[in-house]
Amino acid sequence: MKTVPWPRSLAVKLGAVFLVLLLALGAISLWLMARTANLYFLELQQSLNRTVAAHIAEAARYFKGEQVDEEGLRGLFMKVMAVNPTLEVYVVDPAGRILAYDAPPDKIVRSSLSLEPVRRFLEEPPGTLILGDDPRDRERRKVFSAAPVQVNGQLKGYVYAILASEEYDSAASLLQRSYILRGSAWVAVICVLLAALLGLLALGVLTRPLRRLQRAVNEFRQGNLAARVRPTARDEIGALALDFDAMAERIVQQVDRIRQTDHQRREMVANISHDLRTPLTSLQGYLETCLIKAEELPPEERRRYLEGALRSTKRLGRLVEDLFQLARLDAGDIQPQVERFRLSELAQDVLQKFQFQAQRKGITLTARIPQGLPDVTADIGLIERVLDNLVDNAIRYTPAGGKVVVALRECSGAVEVRVADTGPGIPEKDLPHVFERFYRVEKSRSLDAGGAGLGLAITKRILELHHSSIAVRSRPQVGTVFYFQLAA
């Protein structure tokens, strides 16, 4: 049995995809958690220190006349930043230009700040995270507190306090490499790996029915036609396994049917070869005799030879005609040309046609046709062929002194036709096969005695074209009845 290599199995592929997705989702989740925690902490820090800038603005005088009191502010800023190292305090004018700060000059990379975040901070209610420019970094934005500076009711500028100073950033960077964070990262990695392992085990369990289906398909492909899955699960794989079992059963049935048809074909070839050989041999013998002894044969004997040749020719013609018509029916070349006609009259004509054959064999051929039967809709020529086949078949198999009866009756908007005989009957084992082409109940019968086994197959096919069917009942040593219906 051909199996899929482990690295290329569906479970491994699904497991790899699952693991990649799990790692990606884990990394995204960790990043989102860290990002969310940081934003939450910044918002909390801004909310708790919202009034810091206002307290600083009230703690000192910022202007001497029109000039900023840089010395006084520098001392104040040093005290504030000593008490809270996370603060960086600046004074800006109403246009956003930085007027005062306590830091080495080379640390300040901005000469002015955007006041839009400051106005939002002063106007919007608490609870909204607002980030402002960082004077020490042109790219970053930080959480801040701000308050206006007024002198004699006139706005002179703002106190702008960064709540996450450079010292805060350095401490946070160190903490990111702390033992606790590393331990948390390892715990997260272990959890992801455990989840991946459990996921792979679950995938193995879930794909087990698929592996069973694969084994059954391989066994069936290699000739074990009895291979089945018989699933217990009711999911998609179980439904697929049920479909495979049903398909396998159908294939087995078709294989059996093909074998049976092939066996019948072989028998047909053997029977037709035998049936053809007999009349051809007789025909050849009669004609050769007439040619060799043309001058010696008396007229009566010559006539007997010619009549024998004619009978052999008729047998061959009947066999060829049956084969030709069956081939045309199978190919769809014959389509019913339906019309309304009296079936009772057609039955009487058919009986009249076979009266001489029945009398010659000592068989009573009668009809039971009630008055007032409705007309039927069918192809009169094809239905005549059906009646010919059934009556001819009944006469062939009925011994001398027997009876053949053709009966018609109205039945549920249709006319039923029955052809009954008092022949030897058909064995029960042969009843399912009597309408199969090339099938003959008595294999030893010759073409003249029992036909080639095509008449009933032609009859069945013609009735199928009329959307009808034919059935048979038989009792050994009692007789046989064939019956069918035609729409009225």
C-alpha positions, 0 to 999 in steps of 0.5 A, a space after each residue: 500500500 502506498 503511503 504518504 511520507 510523514 513530512 508531507 502528510 496532511 497532519 504535519 502540514 496542518 500542524 505547521 500552519 497551526 504552529 506558524 499561526 499560533 506563534 504569529 498570534 502569540 507575538 501579536 498578542 504580546 505586542 498588543 498587550 505590551 502596547 496597551 499596558 504602556 498606553 494605559 500607564 501613560 494615560 494613568 500617569 497623565 490623569 494622576 499628574 494632570 494638575 502638576 503644571 498648575 501647581 508649578 505655575 502657582 509656585 513662583 513668579 515667572 516674569 520680571 517686567 517683560 522678561 522671564 526670570 530665568 534664574 528663579 525658574 531654574 532654581 524652581 525647576 531643579 527643586 521640582 525635578 529633584 523631588 520627581 525625576 520623571 518630570 522635565 519642566 519648560 516655560 513656553 510663550 503663547 506662540 510655543 517658543 521655549 523660554 526657560 528650562 533646566 537642562 544642558 543646551 545641547 539636550 534641547 533640539 526643539 526651539 518651539 512646541 506645537 500648542 495644539 496638544 496643549 490647548 486640547 489638554 486644557 479644554 478637553 475633560 480628563 480621561 483622554 490620553 494626549 501626547 505632546 512634542 518632546 523638546 529633547 527629541 524631534 520624532 517622539 511625542 510624550 505624555 505631559 501636563 500643562 497650565 497657563 501663566 498669566 500676569 495681571 490677567 494677560 496670558 504670558 505663556 504656559 508651563 509645559 511639564 513632560 511626565 516621562 523624562 529621559 531618566 524615566 526612559 532609561 529606567 524603563 529600558 533597564 526594566 525591560 531586560 529585568 528578570 521578571 520580564 524575561 521570565 514572563 517571556 519564557 512562560 509565554 514561549 512555553 505556553 505557546 509550545 504546549 499549545 502547539 503540542 496539544 494542537 498537533 496531537 488534536 490534529 493527529 486524532 482529527 485526521 485519523 479517519 482521513 488516514 483510514 479512508 486513504 488506506 481503504 482507497 489504496 486497498 480498493 485501488 489495488 484490487 481489494 473490492 471488499 475494502 470499506 471504511 464504515 465510518 462512525 463520525 458524522 462530520 465532513 470526513 465521515 460523509 466522504 467515507 460514506 460516499 466512498 463506501 457507496 461508490 465502491 458498492 456501485 463499482 462492484 455492482 457495475 463490475 459484476 454487471 460487466 462480467 455478466 454482460 461479457 459472459 452473455 456476449 461470449 454465449 451470444 457469439 457462441 450461440 449465433 455462430 452455431 445458429 448461423 452455421 446450421 442454416 448456412 451448412 444446410 443452404 450450402 448443401 441444398 445448393 451444391 446438390 442442385 448444382 452437382 445433380 442438376 440433370 439427374 434430380 427429378 422436379 419433385 426432389 429439386 423442389 424439395 431442395 430449393 424449399 429447404 434452401 429457402 427455409 434456411 435463408 428465412 432463418 438467417 434473415 430473421 436473425 439478421 433482422 433481430 440483430 439490426 433492430 436491436 442495434 438501432 434501438 440501442 443507438 437511438 435511431 428508432 423513435 416512436 411515431 405515436 398515433 391513436 389506434 385500436 389495439 383490439 384490431 391490431 391484436 386480431 391481425 397479429 393472431 390471424 398472422 400466426 394462426 397457420 403456424 399454431 395450427 401446424 404445430 397443433 396449438 390453439 391460438 385464441 383471443 379474449 378481447 372485450 367490447 368498448 376498449 379505448 384507443 391507445 397512443 403508441 407507434 403501431 408498427 413497434 407495438 405490432 413487433 412487440 405482439 409478434 415477438 410475444 406470440 411467436 415466443 409463446 408458440 415456439 415454447 408451447 408443445 402440441 395440444 397446448 394453448 396460447 391466449 392473447 387477452 386485453 382489458 382496460 386498467 386504470 386509464 390504460 389497456 393491459 395486454 397479456 400473452 399466456 401459454 401452457 408451455 413448460 414454464 420458466 425456471 425461477 432462477 431464469 426469470 430475472 434474466 429473460 429480458 436480457 439480450 442473448 439470454 436463452 432459457 434452454 441453451 441447447 435450443 437451436 435457432 429454429 427452435 428457440 431463437 437467438 434470445 433477442 426477441 424479448 430484449 427487443 420487446 423490452 426496449 420498445 416498451 421502454 421507448 413508450 414509457 412502459 414496462 413488461 413483466 412475466 409470471 411463470 410456473 413450471 409445467 403450468 405455463 407463462 404469462 407476459 403482460 404490459 400496459 399502454 396508455 389510453 
